[in-house]
Amino acid sequence: MIAIPCAGETLAATLDEAPGTTGLLIVSGGNEIRCGAHRGMALLAQRLAARGIPVLRYDRRGIGDSSGTNAGFLSSRPDLVAAASSFRAAVPTVSRLVGFGNCDAASALALFGQDAGLDGIVLANPWLAAETDDLPPAAAIRARYAQRLRDPREWLRLARGSVDIGNVIRGLRKLSATPAEVGDPHATRILDAIGRWGTSATVILAGADATARAYAAANGAAVRTVTIDTASHSFAGAAATRLEAEIVAAL
């Protein structure tokens, strides 16, 4: 484990060493620790290191083994800057550093990656919403309802009382109360930040994931975008191989 000083606190990080001159900095999203869901990020780092790509993963302040308070991704600029600096210090042979993150970690990379001196970013399912409820983004709700209305089995479940009417009502209220993602100032800020990276950015979307659908509904940003046919937000199972291939291609 590597200890990284950050704004009076300490970030816990893991370095998978390799001889390559291009390194990958993995940023964790939400409250996820650096090993990732189902150890997905740890396994990805091991496979990339075997390809000769050094990888650093870290817990931002207040998450996992790191000290401090978790203030959310919009306050994670110091964490990203500190992690990138420590990566370069720990592996001085790295001349090019690329960041990878999923969900709000992708948004943090878009916003603060240039401040951290990153040369490029790979963003999975960028998070655009400034929402605090436990429902998916409005675009994802619309897509899910449209799919269910076309499925006779869903009508049968409704007739049998197998559908949670409370959730349906909450979803409909959200659709009526939430403005389109395109005009949302928070979404616009993230999309503009992604767009400023130009050819140095790659966006990877899980095709059937709620967050990815919200990004696509907002028309995304004018950067290279790849869609992987999976509903797994964390690219679990077979999607992990495709994710790795797209990251290697971006690197």
PAZAPA-4460 file (N, C-alpha, C; in steps of 0.05 Angstrom, whole numbers, plus 32768, in hexadecimal, padded with zeros to 4 digits):
% residues 251
    n_x    n_y    n_z   ca_x   ca_y   ca_z    c_x    c_y    c_z   seq   type   mol
   8011   7FE8   8000   8000   8000   8000   8011   8019   8000     1      M     A
   8009   802D   7FF1   8017   8047   7FF1   8006   805B   8000     2      I     A
   8013   806B   8011   8005   8080   801F   800A   809B   8011     3      A     A
   7FF5   80A9   800A   7FF7   80C2   7FFB   7FED   80D9   800B     4      I     A
   7FFE   80ED   8012   7FF4   8104   8021   7FE0   8114   800F     5      P     A
   7FCB   811D   801C   7FB7   812D   800D   7FA7   813F   8020     6      C     A
   7FAD   8159   801F   7F9E   816D   802E   7F9C   8166   804C     7      A     A
   7FB3   815D   8057   7FB3   8157   8074   7FA9   813B   807A     8      G     A
   7FA1   812C   8066   7F98   8111   806A   7FAA   80FD   805B     9      E     A
   7FA3   80E4   805C   7FB4   80D0   804E   7FA2   80BE   803D    10      T     A
   7FA9   80BD   8023   7F9C   80AB   8010   7FAA   8090   800F    11      L     A
   7F9A   807B   8010   7FA5   8060   800D   7FA5   8058   7FF0    12      A     A
   7FBB   804F   7FE5   7FBD   8048   7FC9   7FCB   802E   7FC5    13      A     A
   7FC6   8021   7FAE   7FD3   8008   7FA6   7FE0   800C   7F8B    14      T     A
   7FF9   8004   7F89   8008   8007   7F6F   800E   7FEB   7F64    15      L     A
   8005   7FE7   7F4C   800C   7FCE   7F3D   8022   7FD7   7F29    16      D     A
   803B   7FCF   7F30   8052   7FD8   7F21   8055   7FC9   7F06    17      E     A
   8060   7FD8   7EF3   8066   7FCD   7ED8   807A   7FE0   7ECB    18      A     A
   8088   7FD6   7EB6   809D   7FE6   7EAA   8095   7FFB   7E96    19      P     A
   807B   7FFC   7E8F   8072   800F   7E7A   8075   802C   7E81    20      G     A
   8076   803D   7E6C   8079   805A   7E71   805E   8068   7E71    21      T     A
   8049   805A   7E6B   802E   8065   7E6E   8020   8058   7E86    22      T     A
   8017   8068   7E98   800A   805E   7EB1   7FED   8064   7EB1    23      G     A
   7FDE   8053   7EC0   7FC1   8057   7EC3   7FBB   805D   7EE0    24      L     A
   7FAD   8073   7EE5   7FA4   807B   7F00   7F87   8075   7F02    25      L     A
   7F7F   8061   7F13   7F63   805A   7F16   7F57   8069   7F2D    26      I     A
   7F41   8077   7F27   7F33   8087   7F3B   7F19   8079   7F42    27      V     A
   7F13   8074   7F5B   7EFB   8066   7F64   7EE3   807A   7F65    28      S     A
   7ECC   8070   7F5E   7EB4   8080   7F5E   7EA2   807B   7F76    29      G     A
   7E92   808F   7F7D   7E7F   808C   7F93   7E8D   8086   7FAD    30      G     A
   7E82   8072   7FBC   7E8F   8069   7FD5   7E9F   8050   7FD1    31      N     A
   7EA5   804A   7FB8   7EB3   8031   7FB2   7ED1   8032   7FB9    32      E     A
   7EDB   801D   7FC5   7EF7   801D   7FCC   7F08   8015   7FB4    33      I     A
   7F22   8017   7FB6   7F33   8016   7F9F   7F34   7FFA   7F91    34      R     A
   7F2B   7FE6   7F9F   7F2B   7FCB   7F92   7F15   7FC9   7F7E    35      C     A
   7F00   7FDA   7F80   7EEA   7FDA   7F6E   7ED5   7FC5   7F75    36      G     A
   7EBE   7FC7   7F68   7EA9   7FB3   7F6C   7EB2   7F98   7F64    37      A     A
   7EAE   7F84   7F75   7EB6   7F68   7F70   7ED4   7F67   7F69    38      H     A
   7EE4   7F79   7F75   7F01   7F7B   7F71   7F08   7F80   7F53    39      R     A
   7EF5   7F8C   7F45   7EF8   7F91   7F28   7F10   7FA2   7F22    40      G     A
   7F14   7FB8   7F31   7F2A   7FCA   7F2B   7F45   7FBE   7F33    41      M     A
   7F45   7FAE   7F48   7F5E   7FA0   7F50   7F67   7F8C   7F3A    42      A     A
   7F53   7F7D   7F30   7F59   7F69   7F1B   7F62   7F77   7F01    43      L     A
   7F54   7F8D   7EFB   7F5C   7F9C   7EE3   7F78   7FA7   7EE5    44      L     A
   7F7F   7FB1   7EFC   7F9B   7FBB   7F00   7FAF   7FA5   7EFD    45      A     A
   7FA9   7F8E   7F08   7FBC   7F77   7F05   7FC0   7F6F   7EE8    46      Q     A
   7FAA   7F6F   7ED9   7FAC   7F67   7EBD   7FBB   7F7C   7EAD    47      R     A
   7FB6   7F95   7EB2   7FC4   7FAA   7EA4   7FE2   7FAA   7EAB    48      L     A
   7FE9   7FA5   7EC4   8005   7FA4   7ECC   8013   7F8D   7EBE    49      A     A
   8004   7F77   7EBA   8010   7F61   7EAB   8016   7F68   7E8E    50      A     A
   8007   7F7C   7E84   800C   7F86   7E69   8022   7F9A   7E68    51      R     A
   802D   7FA1   7E7F   8043   7FB5   7E80   803A   7FD1   7E87    52      G     A
   8020   7FD4   7E90   8015   7FEF   7E97   8014   7FF2   7EB5    53      I     A
   8023   8004   7EC1   8021   8008   7EDE   8007   8016   7EE5    54      P     A
   7FFB   800D   7EFB   7FE0   8017   7F03   7FE1   801F   7F21    55      V     A
   7FD5   8036   7F27   7FD2   803F   7F42   7FB4   8042   7F48    56      L     A
   7FAB   8036   7F5E   7F8F   8039   7F67   7F90   8046   7F83    57      R     A
   7F7C   8057   7F89   7F7C   8063   7FA4   7F60   8067   7FAE    58      Y     A
   7F5D   8069   7FC8   7F44   8071   7FD5   7F45   808F   7FDB    59      D     A
   7F30   809D   7FD2   7F30   80BA   7FD8   7F2A   80BE   7FF6    60      R     A
   7F2D   80D6   7FFF   7F2A   80DC   801B   7F0F   80D3   8026    61      R     A
   7F0F   80C6   803D   7EF7   80BD   8049   7EEC   80A3   803F    62      G     A
   7EFA   8096   802C   7EF1   807D   8021   7F06   8067   8027    63      I     A
   7EFD   804F   802D   7F0F   8038   8030   7F24   803D   8045    64      G     A
   7F3D   803A   803E   7F53   803C   8050   7F5E   8059   8053    65      D     A
   7F52   806C   8045   7F5C   8087   8045   7F4F   8097   805C    66      S     A
   7F5E   80A9   8068   7F53   80B9   807E   7F44   80D1   8073    67      S     A
   7F37   80E0   8085   7F28   80F8   807C   7F0B   80F3   8079    68      G     A
   7EFE   8107   806C   7EE1   8106   8068   7EDB   8105   804A    69      T     A
   7EC8   80F3   8044   7EBF   80F1   8028   7EAC   8108   8022    70      N     A
   7EB5   811B   8012   7EA4   8132   800A   7E99   8130   7FEE    71      A     A
   7E9C   8118   7FE2   7E91   8114   7FC7   7EA5   811B   7FB1    72      G     A
   7E9D   8113   7F99   7EB0   8115   7F83   7EB7   8132   7F7B    73      F     A
   7EA4   8145   7F80   7EA9   8160   7F79   7EBF   816D   7F8B    74      L     A
   7EC5   8160   7FA1   7EDA   816A   7FB3   7EF4   8159   7FB1    75      S     A
   7EF6   8148   7F9C   7F0C   8135   7F9B   7F24   813F   7F8A    76      S     A
   7F24   8158   7F83   7F3B   8162   7F74   7F55   815E   7F82    77      R     A
   7F58   8165   7F9D   7F71   8161   7FAA   7F7A   8144   7FAA    78      P     A
   7F67   8131   7FAD   7F6D   8115   7FAD   7F7A   810C   7F92    79      D     A
   7F6D   8115   7F7D   7F77   810E   7F62   7F92   811A   7F5D    80      L     A
   7F96   8133   7F64   7FB0   8140   7F60   7FC6   8132   7F70    81      V     A
   7FC0   812B   7F89   7FD4   811E   7F9A   7FDA   8102   7F90    82      A     A
   7FC6   80F3   7F87   7FCB   80D8   7F7D   7FDB   80D8   7F63    83      A     A
   7FD6   80EA   7F51   7FE5   80EC   7F38   8002   80F3   7F3E    84      A     A
   8006   8106   7F50   8022   810E   7F57   8031   80F7   7F64    85      S     A
   8024   80E9   7F76   8031   80D2   7F83   8037   80BC   7F70    86      S     A
   8026   80B8   7F5C   802A   80A3   7F48   8043   80A9   7F38    87      F     A
   8046   80C2   7F2F   805E   80C9   7F20   8077   80C7   7F31    88      R     A
   8075   80CE   7F4B   808C   80CC   7F5C   8094   80AF   7F61    89      A     A
   8080   809E   7F64   8085   8081   7F6A   8090   8072   7F51    90      A     A
   8087   807B   7F39   808F   806E   7F21   809A   8083   7F0E    91      V     A
   80B3   808D   7F12   80BE   80A3   7F02   80C1   809C   7EE5    92      P     A
   80C0   8083   7EDD   80C3   807C   7EC1   80A9   8081   7EB1    93      T     A
   8093   8087   7EBF   807A   808E   7EB2   807B   80AA   7EA7    94      V     A
   8079   80AC   7E8C   8079   80C6   7E7F   805D   80CF   7E77    95      S     A
   804A   80BD   7E76   802F   80C3   7E6E   801C   80B6   7E82    96      R     A
   8009   80C6   7E8C   7FF7   80BC   7EA1   7FDA   80C1   7E99    97      L     A
   7FCB   80AB   7E99   7FAF   80AC   7E91   7F9D   80A4   7EA8    98      V     A
   7F87   80B2   7EAC   7F74   80AB   7EC1   7F5C   809B   7EB8    99      G     A
   7F53   8089   7EC8   7F3B   8079   7EC2   7F29   807A   7EDA   100      F     A
   7F0F   807E   7ED5   7EFC   807E   7EEB   7EE0   8078   7EE1   101      G     A
   7ECF   806D   7EF2   7EB4   8065   7EEC   7EA1   8077   7EFC   102      N     A
   7E8B   807F   7EEF   7E75   808E   7EFC   7E7F   80A9   7F06   103      C     A
   7E7C   80B1   7F1F   7E84   80CC   7F27   7EA3   80CF   7F27   104      D     A
   7EB2   80B8   7F28   7ECF   80BA   7F25   7ED6   80C4   7F09   105      A     A
   7EC6   80BB   7EF5   7ECA   80C5   7EDA   7EC6   80E3   7ED8   106      A     A
   7EB1   80EC   7EE5   7EAB   8109   7EE5   7EC1   8118   7EF3   107      S     A
   7ECC   810D   7F09   7EE2   811A   7F18   7EFA   811D   7F06   108      A     A
   7F00   8108   7EF7   7F17   8108   7EE4   7F13   811D   7ECF   109      L     A
   7EFB   811F   7EC4   7EF6   8134   7EB0   7EFA   8150   7EBB   110      A     A
   7EF1   8154   7ED3   7EF3   816F   7EE0   7F0F   8176   7EE9   111      L     A
   7F1D   8163   7EF5   7F36   8169   7F03   7F4F   815C   7EF8   112      F     A
   7F4B   814B   7EE3   7F62   813C   7ED9   7F78   814D   7ECE   113      G     A
   7F71   8163   7EC1   7F85   8175   7EB6   7F95   8183   7ECC   114      Q     A
   7F87   8189   7EE2   7F95   8195   7EF9   7FA9   8181   7F05   115      D     A
   7FA4   8167   7F02   7FB6   8153   7F0C   7FCC   814C   7EF8   116      A     A
   7FCC   8159   7EE1   7FE0   8154   7ECD   7FDD   813B   7EBD   117      G     A
   7FC5   8130   7EBC   7FC0   8118   7EAD   7FC2   811E   7E8F   118      L     A
   7FCB   810A   7E80   7FCE   810E   7E63   7FB6   8104   7E54   119      D     A
   7FA4   80F5   7E61   7F8C   80EB   7E54   7F7A   80DF   7E69   120      G     A
   7F61   80DA   7E61   7F4D   80CF   7E74   7F3C   80BA   7E65   121      I     A
   7F35   80A5   7E73   7F22   8091   7E6A   7F0B   8091   7E7E   122      V     A
   7EF3   8098   7E74   7EDD   809C   7E86   7EC7   8087   7E81   123      L     A
   7EC0   8078   7E95   7EAA   8064   7E93   7E91   806F   7EA0   124      A     A
   7E7B   806F   7E91   7E61   8077   7E9B   7E62   8092   7EAB   125      N     A
   7E6B   80A8   7E9F   7E6D   80C1   7EAE   7E53   80C9   7EBB   126      P     A
   7E55   80D2   7ED4   7E3E   80D9   7EE4   7E37   80F6   7EDF   127      W     A
   7E1F   80FC   7ED7   7E17   8117   7ED0   7E03   8124   7EE4   128      L     A
   7DF5   8113   7EF4   7DE0   811D   7F04   7DE9   8127   7F1F   129      A     A
   7DDC   813C   7F28   7DE1   8147   7F43   7DCA   813E   7F55   130      A     A
   7DC4   8124   7F54   7DAC   811A   7F62   7DB4   810C   7F7C   131      E     A
   7DA2   810D   7F8F   7DA8   8101   7FA9   7D96   80E9   7FB0   132      T     A
   7D81   80E4   7FA0   7D6F   80CD   7FA6   7D7C   80B4   7F9D   133      D     A
   7D6E   809D   7FA2   7D79   8083   7F9B   7D6E   8078   7F81   134      D     A
   7D61   808A   7F71   7D57   8081   7F57   7D6C   8086   7F41   135      L     A
   7D69   8077   7F2B   7D7C   807C   7F14   7D76   8097   7F08   136      P     A
   7D89   80A1   7EF8   7D84   80BA   7EEA   7D6A   80B9   7ED9   137      P     A
   7D5E   80D0   7ED4   7D44   80D1   7EC6   7D45   80C4   7EAB   138      A     A
   7D5B   80C7   7E9C   7D5D   80BB   7E82   7D5C   809C   7E83   139      A     A
   7D68   8091   7E98   7D68   8074   7E9C   7D4B   806B   7EA3   140      A     A
   7D3D   807A   7EB3   7D22   8073   7EBA   7D10   8073   7EA1   141      I     A
   7D13   8087   7E90   7D03   8088   7E77   7D09   806F   7E66   142      R     A
   7D22   8068   7E63   7D2A   8051   7E52   7D1F   8037   7E5E   143      A     A
   7D20   8035   7E78   7D16   801C   7E85   7CF8   8019   7E82   144      R     A
   7CEA   802F   7E86   7CCD   802E   7E84   7CC5   8028   7E67   145      Y     A
   7CD2   8033   7E53   7CCC   802D   7E37   7CD0   8010   7E31   146      A     A
   7CE5   8004   7E3D   7CEB   7FE8   7E39   7CD5   7FD7   7E45   147      Q     A
   7CCC   7FDE   7E5D   7CB9   7FCE   7E6B   7C9D   7FCF   7E5E   148      R     A
   7C96   7FE6   7E54   7C7C   7FE9   7E47   7C79   7FD8   7E2E   149      L     A
   7C90   7FD0   7E22   7C8F   7FBF   7E0B   7C90   7FA1   7E12   150      R     A
   7C92   7F9B   7E2C   7C95   7F7F   7E34   7C7B   7F75   7E41   151      D     A
   7C6C   7F62   7E34   7C53   7F58   7E40   7C56   7F4C   7E5C   152      P     A
   7C6D   7F42   7E62   7C72   7F36   7E7C   7C70   7F4B   7E92   153      R     A
   7C78   7F64   7E8C   7C77   7F79   7EA0   7C5A   7F81   7EA6   154      E     A
   7C49   7F80   7E91   7C2D   7F86   7E96   7C20   7F70   7EA8   155      W     A
   7C29   7F57   7EA4   7C1F   7F41   7EB4   7C29   7F44   7ED1   156      L     A
   7C41   7F4C   7ED5   7C4C   7F51   7EF0   7C3C   7F67   7EFE   157      R     A
   7C35   7F7C   7EEF   7C25   7F92   7EFA   7C0A   7F89   7F03   158      L     A
   7BFD   7F78   7EF2   7BE2   7F6D   7EF8   7BE3   7F5C   7F11   159      A     A
   7BF9   7F4E   7F15   7BFB   7F3C   7F2C   7C04   7F4A   7F45   160      R     A
   7C0A   7F63   7F43   7C13   7F73   7F5A   7C30   7F6E   7F61   161      G     A
   7C40   7F65   7F4D   7C5C   7F5F   7F53   7C6E   7F77   7F4E   162      S     A
   7C63   7F8D   7F46   7C72   7FA6   7F40   7C70   7FB8   7F58   163      V     A
   7C86   7FC4   7F61   7C87   7FD8   7F76   7C7B   7FF2   7F6C   164      D     A
   7C61   7FF6   7F72   7C54   800E   7F68   7C61   8028   7F74   165      I     A
   7C6B   8026   7F8C   7C77   803D   7F99   7C8F   8046   7F89   166      G     A
   7CA0   8033   7F80   7CB7   803B   7F6F   7CAF   8046   7F55   167      N     A
   7C99   803B   7F49   7C90   8046   7F30   7C87   8063   7F33   168      V     A
   7C78   8068   7F48   7C6F   8084   7F4D   7C86   8097   7F52   169      I     A
   7C9A   808E   7F61   7CB1   809E   7F66   7CC0   80A4   7F4B   170      R     A
   7CC2   808F   7F3B   7CCF   8093   7F21   7CC1   80A7   7F0F   171      G     A
   7CA6   80A5   7F0F   7C96   80B7   7EFE   7C98   80D4   7F09   172      L     A
   7C99   80D7   7F23   7C9C   80F1   7F2F   7CB7   80FD   7F27   173      R     A
   7CCC   80EC   7F27   7CE6   80F6   7F20   7CE7   80FF   7F02   174      K     A
   7CD9   80F0   7EF1   7CD9   80F7   7ED5   7CCB   8112   7ED1   175      L     A
   7CB6   8117   7EE1   7CA7   8130   7EDD   7CB6   8148   7EEB   176      S     A
   7CC7   8142   7EFF   7CD3   8158   7F0E   7CF0   815D   7F05   177      A     A
   7CFC   814A   7EF7   7D19   814E   7EF0   7D1B   8159   7ED4   178      T     A
   7D29   8170   7ED1   7D2D   817A   7EB6   7D3F   8168   7EA6   179      P     A
   7D3F   816B   7E8C   7D50   815B   7E7A   7D6D   815F   7E81   180      A     A
   7D7C   8149   7E81   7D98   814B   7E88   7DA8   815F   7E77   181      E     A
   7D9F   8163   7E5E   7DAD   8174   7E4C   7DB0   8190   7E57   182      V     A
   7D9A   819B   7E64   7D9B   81B6   7E6D   7DA4   81B9   7E8A   183      G     A
   7DAB   81A4   7E97   7DB3   81A5   7EB3   7DCF   81B1   7EB6   184      D     A
   7DD2   81C6   7EC7   7DED   81D3   7ECA   7E03   81C0   7ED2   185      P     A
   7DFC   81AD   7EE4   7E10   819A   7EED   7E19   8188   7ED6   186      H     A
   7E05   817E   7EC7   7E0C   816D   7EB0   7E1C   817D   7E9B   187      A     A
   7E14   8196   7E97   7E23   81A6   7E83   7E40   81AA   7E8C   188      T     A
   7E44   81AE   7EA5   7E60   81B1   7EAF   7E71   8199   7EAA   189      R     A
   7E65   8181   7EAF   7E74   8168   7EAA   7E79   8164   7E8C   190      I     A
   7E64   8168   7E7C   7E67   8164   7E5F   7E7C   8177   7E53   191      L     A
   7E7B   8190   7E5C   7E8F   81A3   7E52   7EAB   819B   7E5A   192      D     A
   7EAE   8191   7E72   7EC9   8188   7E7C   7ED3   8170   7E6B   193      A     A
   7EC1   815E   7E65   7EC9   8147   7E55   7ED1   8150   7E39   194      I     A
   7EC1   8162   7E2E   7EC6   816C   7E13   7EE1   817A   7E10   195      G     A
   7EEA   8187   7E26   7F04   8196   7E24   7F1C   8183   7E21   196      R     A
   7F18   816A   7E28   7F2E   8156   7E25   7F32   814E   7E07   197      W     A
   7F1E   8152   7DF7   7F20   814B   7DDB   7F29   812F   7DD6   198      G     A
   7F3E   812C   7DC5   7F48   8111   7DBE   7F57   8103   7DD4   199      T     A
   7F5B   8111   7DEA   7F68   8105   7E01   7F55   80F6   7E14   200      S     A
   7F3C   80F5   7E0C   7F27   80E8   7E1C   7F1A   80D2   7E0D   201      A     A
   7F14   80BC   7E1C   7F03   80A7   7E11   7EED   80A1   7E25   202      T     A
   7ED4   809F   7E1C   7EBE   8098   7E2D   7EB5   807C   7E27   203      V     A
   7EB1   806C   7E3C   7EA8   8050   7E39   7E8D   804E   7E47   204      I     A
   7E79   8045   7E39   7E5E   8042   7E44   7E56   8025   7E46   205      L     A
   7E49   801E   7E5D   7E3C   8004   7E5F   7E20   8008   7E54   206      A     A
   7E1A   7FFC   7E3C   7E03   8003   7E2D   7DE8   8003   7E3B   207      G     A
   7DE4   7FF1   7E4E   7DCA   7FEF   7E5B   7DCB   7FF9   7E78   208      A     A
   7DE0   8008   7E7F   7DE3   8013   7E9A   7DD4   802D   7E9C   209      D     A
   7DC8   8033   7EB3   7DB8   804B   7EB7   7DC9   8064   7EB4   210      A     A
   7DE0   8065   7EC0   7DF1   807D   7EBF   7DFB   8082   7EA2   211      T     A
   7E02   806C   7E94   7E0B   806F   7E78   7DF4   8079   7E67   212      A     A
   7DDC   8070   7E6C   7DC5   8079   7E5C   7DC0   8097   7E61   213      R     A
   7DC3   80A0   7E7A   7DC0   80BC   7E7F   7DD4   80CD   7E70   214      A     A
   7DED   80C3   7E6F   7E02   80D1   7E60   7DFB   80D2   7E43   215      Y     A
   7DF3   80BC   7E38   7DEC   80BA   7E1B   7DD4   80CD   7E15   216      A     A
   7DC1   80CE   7E27   7DA9   80DF   7E23   7DB1   80FC   7E22   217      A     A
   7DC6   8103   7E30   7DCF   811F   7E30   7DE1   8125   7E18   218      A     A
   7DE2   8112   7E06   7DF2   8114   7DED   7E10   8112   7DF1   219      N     A
   7E18   810E   7E0A   7E34   810A   7E10   7E45   8122   7E08   220      G     A
   7E5E   811D   7E04   7E71   8132   7DFC   7E7E   8129   7DE2   221      A     A
   7E8A   813B   7DD4   7E96   8135   7DBA   7EB1   8128   7DBD   222      A     A
   7EB2   8111   7DC9   7ECB   8102   7DCD   7EC6   80E5   7DC4   223      V     A
   7EDB   80D6   7DC0   7ED8   80BA   7DB8   7EC8   80AA   7DCD   224      R     A
   7EB3   809D   7DC4   7EA1   808F   7DD6   7E9E   8072   7DCC   225      T     A
   7EA0   805F   7DDF   7E9D   8043   7DDA   7E87   8038   7DEB   226      V     A
   7E76   8027   7DE0   7E60   801B   7DF0   7E65   7FFD   7DF2   227      T     A
   7E64   7FF3   7E0A   7E67   7FD6   7E0F   7E4B   7FCB   7E16   228      I     A
   7E44   7FB5   7E0A   7E29   7FA9   7E0D   7E28   7F9A   7E28   229      D     A
   7E21   7FA9   7E3C   7E1E   7F9E   7E57   7E0C   7FB0   7E68   230      T     A
   7DFE   7FA4   7E7B   7DEE   7FB3   7E8E   7DFE   7FB8   7EA8   231      A     A
   7E16   7FAE   7EAA   7E26   7FB0   7EC2   7E34   7FCB   7EC3   232      S     A
   7E2D   7FDA   7ED7   7E3A   7FF5   7EDB   7E58   7FF3   7EDF   233      H     A
   7E60   7FDD   7EEC   7E7D   7FD9   7EF2   7E8B   7FC6   7EDE   234      S     A
   7E7D   7FC0   7EC8   7E88   7FAF   7EB2   7E91   7F94   7EBD   235      F     A
   7E7F   7F87   7ECC   7E86   7F6D   7ED7   7E83   7F57   7EC2   236      A     A
   7E8E   7F40   7EC8   7E8C   7F29   7EB7   7E9B   7F2D   7E9C   237      G     A
   7E8E   7F25   7E87   7E9A   7F26   7E6C   7EA1   7F42   7E64   238      A     A
   7E92   7F56   7E6E   7E97   7F72   7E67   7EB3   7F7B   7E70   239      A     A
   7EBE   7F6E   7E85   7ED8   7F77   7E8F   7EEE   7F74   7E7A   240      A     A
   7EEC   7F5F   7E6A   7F01   7F5B   7E55   7EFF   7F72   7E40   241      T     A
   7EE7   7F79   7E39   7EE4   7F8F   7E25   7EED   7FA9   7E31   242      R     A
   7EE6   7FAE   7E4A   7EEF   7FC7   7E58   7F0D   7FC9   7E57   243      L     A
   7F1B   7FB3   7E5E   7F38   7FB3   7E5E   7F43   7FB9   7E43   244      E     A
   7F37   7FAD   7E2E   7F40   7FB2   7E13   7F3D   7FCF   7E0B   245      A     A
   7F27   7FDB   7E13   7F23   7FF7   7E0C   7F36   800A   7E1B   246      E     A
   7F3C   8003   7E34   7F4F   8013   7E43   7F6B   8011   7E36   247      I     A
   7F73   7FF9   7E2F   7F8D   7FF5   7E22   7F8E   8004   7E08   248      V     A
   7F78   8004   7DF9   7F78   8013   7DDF   7F7B   8031   7DE4   249      A     A
   7F6E   803B   7DF9   7F71   8057   7E00   7F8D   805E   7E09   250      A     A
   7F99   804C   7E18   7FB4   8051   7E21   7FC8   8050   7E0A   251      L     A
***
